[in-house]
Amino acid sequence: MSRRRLRINHLLREELSELIRRQVKDPRLEHMVTITEVTVSADLRQARVFVSVLGTEEEKKAVLQGLESALGFLRHELASRLDLRYVPVLVFEADDSLERGDRLVRLMKEVNES
């Protein structure tokens, strides 16, 4: 992956995190929402945004729906904040890696204690 794509991935992750935390006023996004990774396609036209949510499956689905409904606002804000020719189309996907990591740590503690 080129350095430019890596830089754009990092920049989008930071800006989206900031926007979701401070400016999106959707009650579905009040849960702990973490953007774990952003991957931009080779032509920089699409970005897959991996989102981790601590909560139940229903809360995770609600957060993804809230992000989908805020998609236009997020792209508009990114266009005004970033110096890119095209703002990529955002595709939000659930990421459960933090939960799997937490579960692994708990299992290791249990093995260590016994």
C-alpha positions as CSV (number, residue, x, y, z in Angstrom):
1,M,0.0,0.0,0.0
2,S,1.3,3.4,-0.9
3,R,2.3,6.0,1.7
4,R,-0.4,8.3,0.3
5,R,-3.1,5.7,0.9
6,L,-1.8,5.0,4.4
7,R,-1.8,8.7,5.1
8,I,-5.4,9.1,3.9
9,N,-6.5,6.1,5.9
10,H,-5.1,7.6,9.0
11,L,-6.5,11.1,8.3
12,L,-10.0,9.8,7.6
13,R,-9.9,7.7,10.8
14,E,-9.0,10.7,12.9
15,E,-11.5,13.1,11.2
16,L,-14.4,10.6,11.4
17,S,-13.7,9.8,15.0
18,E,-13.7,13.5,15.8
19,L,-16.9,14.2,13.8
20,I,-18.8,11.2,15.3
21,R,-17.8,12.1,18.9
22,R,-18.4,15.9,18.7
23,Q,-20.8,16.8,15.9
24,V,-23.2,14.0,15.1
25,K,-26.3,14.4,17.2
26,D,-27.9,11.0,16.7
27,P,-29.1,9.3,19.9
28,R,-28.1,5.9,18.3
29,L,-24.5,7.0,18.5
30,E,-24.4,7.7,22.2
31,H,-22.8,4.3,22.8
32,M,-19.0,3.8,22.9
33,V,-18.2,3.9,19.2
34,T,-14.6,3.4,18.1
35,I,-13.3,3.5,14.6
36,T,-10.7,0.8,14.5
37,E,-9.5,1.1,10.9
38,V,-10.2,2.8,7.6
39,T,-9.1,1.3,4.3
40,V,-9.3,3.3,1.2
41,S,-9.5,1.6,-2.2
42,A,-6.7,2.0,-4.7
43,D,-8.5,4.6,-6.7
44,L,-9.4,6.6,-3.5
45,R,-13.1,6.5,-4.4
46,Q,-14.3,4.2,-1.6
47,A,-13.4,3.8,2.1
48,R,-14.3,0.9,4.3
49,V,-14.7,2.1,7.8
50,F,-14.5,-0.5,10.5
51,V,-16.5,0.4,13.7
52,S,-16.3,-1.3,17.0
53,V,-19.2,-0.8,19.5
54,L,-19.3,-2.1,23.0
55,G,-22.9,-3.3,23.6
56,T,-25.5,-5.8,22.6
57,E,-26.1,-6.9,19.0
58,E,-29.2,-4.6,18.9
59,E,-27.1,-1.6,20.0
60,K,-24.5,-2.4,17.3
61,K,-27.1,-2.6,14.6
62,A,-28.6,0.7,15.8
63,V,-25.1,2.4,15.7
64,L,-24.5,1.2,12.1
65,Q,-28.0,2.5,11.2
66,G,-27.2,5.8,12.8
67,L,-23.9,6.0,10.9
68,E,-25.6,5.2,7.6
69,S,-28.2,8.0,8.3
70,A,-25.3,10.5,9.0
71,L,-23.4,9.5,5.9
72,G,-24.3,12.7,3.9
73,F,-23.4,14.9,6.8
74,L,-20.1,13.1,7.4
75,R,-19.1,13.3,3.7
76,H,-20.0,17.0,3.6
77,E,-17.9,17.7,6.7
78,L,-15.0,15.7,5.4
79,A,-15.1,17.6,2.1
80,S,-14.8,20.9,4.0
81,R,-12.0,19.7,6.3
82,L,-9.8,17.7,3.9
83,D,-7.8,18.7,0.9
84,L,-8.9,15.8,-1.4
85,R,-10.1,16.0,-4.9
86,Y,-12.8,13.4,-4.1
87,V,-14.2,12.5,-0.7
88,P,-14.5,8.7,-0.8
89,V,-17.8,6.9,-0.4
90,L,-17.9,5.6,3.1
91,V,-19.0,2.0,3.8
92,F,-19.4,1.2,7.5
93,E,-18.7,-2.3,8.7
94,A,-18.9,-3.8,12.2
95,D,-15.6,-4.9,13.8
96,D,-15.6,-7.2,16.8
97,S,-11.8,-7.4,17.2
98,L,-11.9,-5.4,20.5
99,E,-14.4,-7.8,22.0
100,R,-12.4,-10.8,20.8
101,G,-9.3,-9.3,22.3
102,D,-11.1,-8.7,25.6
103,R,-12.4,-12.2,25.7
104,L,-8.9,-13.6,25.0
105,V,-7.4,-11.6,27.8
106,R,-10.1,-12.8,30.2
107,L,-9.4,-16.4,29.2
108,M,-5.7,-16.0,29.7
109,K,-6.3,-14.6,33.2
110,E,-8.5,-17.6,34.0
111,V,-5.9,-20.0,32.9
112,N,-3.2,-18.1,34.8
113,E,-5.3,-18.1,38.0
114,S,-6.0,-21.8,37.9
